[in-house]
């Protein structure tokens, strides 16, 4: 019989060890799964986890995928600390992509260095606007932001679909649901030539630094942490919950919107019906994998990026289905939540001693 | 009561060498005690002495790591509370678990085993309740809704529920902490009658006078160990206190020659507030004022509007500007931070989660309420050195036992966390201090230190409001006293002009009349 016994105090060691343990278990489960599907585990795991690093292009793709995950994960982790559960980052990303992309198309013929920054700002504002809806409804009517933000994601995806099928469709595009390809002045320059790694990666690292400073040194970050840890103590201190809810949602929405604008200008280069392979949802795992800490989010973002790239490689090399990416992500979150139990509890084997 | 093993020489219940450890603390260490038939046995000790753990072991909630339980001379292994109930052990908890929307009979029915398992027929239950309540002088109408009942009446429900199962041992956990002095008197009569009919009572308390009045034997716990077993009637309050605490005097030193200032530093005028949540208490036209140098005590039974008044004074709930004035400035519409800037500091009742964030280190908890008054931030950034220095000062000045400023608030014992919460506010040298239950659940040594710090602050010219259920405490430190009852406040009277009985009647207030109607 296995029992859980309270440790009394949460273990700091296990709060760092738990993500590592979860990853080891995920790889183990993956190996088992590959074997069951009749694929040799060794080469499959190699294709999934190692092969992407064997070329510069593969390694740079890690940064490409990690950039939106880190940006969004940073914003979400701030909100999660304050008990503000923005689950709709995917929708905010989409709105950011629409806002940034629409700007690029509106100034299609204009060549100016101001266009890219303007697109980024438009992306941020688009994401914020989408996040403002759950913020307003929660503050004003105490509506659950989890449901509101999640459902708005589908609205955003349909809005994008409408736009690329209609008003923003490429006039010379043979009726394909795509916008025109952005001009050079609307395309984010790459960091390394021959790869798709663009300047958005630098923005993500800078954002991580800024969020770290905000959480560890500013009164605002302190208030967010108190609101999440002890809401009554926050009221006692006199922190204004509505203000903090607004801030959390606007920050995470803005960062998701920025990620969306970066995707269309840096990676995709046009508006298409599907801009993100679920970055907004995967970033939720990134935030928890990174222990809601900015540095952890960077590591978590790189890890989850690998599941995307590995999934693609595994499709090509071994002929595994595309669903394997989602499967790995789900299994990882599952193990992470299970391993997190060890932060507060230890396992005891055997029966409890009877007295009397 | 059924009697198969009623040989009076065998103790009803005997504990031998009970030991129970939790991670980080040994709650009970080699505890032995024996309860005779028909005996009222006191279990005396400060908060944290291990009383609750021991009681949970007796009631089958916890299992001891070592040691034996003997019931009527035979070793038993209690697998759970139901096993304890089967033996004939009943327990009345300090905090009742009653459904307020249900009737008395329905609540009792829910707690009893169903008919097939030796319970009662639903139709007979109201009659049985009336029968038992009449027999033991516990007036209770089985048809009334719990919501309408006073705390004393609710306690009777729990007692009657136990009595319906013919207990041989009744455990009472701090039963008087929620009662008026008059209700306490009535409860004692009931308990004595029960004992005279053969039911032993294990009475848990840290109120010494009560134990001297009621109990024949007392087992005194300190730090998880039995330090003495005695007849409390042969002891003085002081000698019992010495055994319980070990050192320190009980009464705080009152600084001599206090001068009251002429002007009111805190003024509350016509404060009314609708109940904030279901079953909360509405505040009705509360008015009082406190001068500099003065301590005003607000007595009252729990649940009569104390937490509501506290949140209105802190500014967690806003009223209209003139309802609260600090040094003449109307602050009724200002939040807590602006009220602190105006000169007031507050210590709410619940120290874990309200006064402090439990998982945060003490340094951050200092920042929680002192950031503005102590200048711990600049331009929105935390000055970490000033923050650490402030928390360190509070720890040192108020002798808070903690591993340092990095210790999480919840790692501190109740008394030490309370010393930190009170110390954090006093260290800000406020002009007005409002404290709710300053020494609730705090060991006597810390309680005396807190009371002295309050008096010292008043001596420096601050106006202090102490909300407390502990009348002894209020009589020890307050200059004037008023009573809260059903959201209303009586007119404050100087401490020299009132008696405990008078206060007790006010505490019963309207509730007393209501109860009277059903007797």
Interface residues (C-beta under 8 A of the other chain):
Chain A: X5 X6 X7 X8 X9 X10 X217 X218 X219 X220 X222 X225 X226 X229 X230 X232 X233 X235 X236 X237 X238 X240 X352 X354 X355 X356
Chain B: X22 X23 X24 X63 X64 X65 X66 X67 X68 X69 X75 X76 X77 X78 X314 X315 X316 X335 X336 X337 X338 X339 X340 X346 X348 X350 X353 X354 X355 X356 X357 X358 X359 X360 X364 X367 X368 X369 X371 X377 X380 X381 X382 X384 X408 X411
